[in-house]
Amino acid sequence: MTTPKMLCLILSSLMVMAAQAETVHVQKIVSEALTQSLQLQKTEAAYEEASWKKSETLQGFLPSLTGSVNYLTNKKYMLVDVNLGGNPASIAQVVPTTAYTLNASLPLFDGFASTHRLLSAKHAQKSAEYELDWARFSIERQTILQFYKAIAAKSLKEVADQNLKSLNDHLKDTLAMKKAGVSTNYDVLRVQVQASEAESEILNAQNNLDETSGNLR
């Protein structure tokens, strides 16, 4: 024989299992919403861009090294006239065909321009981070809200169905009682009106359920 204490324990276990299953379902829906959100993807891209711009501003504090190579494809030599023992001659000057250039520079002071650019980039990155956190938080809260709205709409639909079933049963009993002469036409009409209103409530509950379920897709 099952004792009340065992029944309470069983009911508590069932409630905990249902709550855990519901939590897993919510987490799955939230994860899908975060993955498919175009707004979140746009915010993440803005945050990555701000991070790269912050790294880009560091070039004002680092030394730079540049190099170049020039190659002469068409050469015209300059001639130098010389006198070799009374014999005049023209000698071509030496002209290099390839020139290599390497420049190095180290910034010393630029009026704190690089410092202000770095501070500005840090603030921009922090702002983008806050916007990303807010976008993620908003999507999570909205998704959870729509999830529980859908659960509530489903519960209301079930209640409306049960209410209509009870009224239909009551209508059958009223009709039977009218045939027996216990109830009147007014009693039958009153129950029919209640059943008609219950059918309208079912339609409204179904529309609400469809709407809230569609918001989760």
PyMOL commands that set and color helices and strands:
alter all, ss='L'
color gray80, all
select helices_A, chain A and resi 4-36+38-60+113-179+185-215
alter helices_A, ss='H'
color red, helices_A
select strands_A, chain A and resi 64-71+79-84+87-92+98-105
alter strands_A, ss='S'
color yellow, strands_A
deselect
rebuild
show_as cartoon
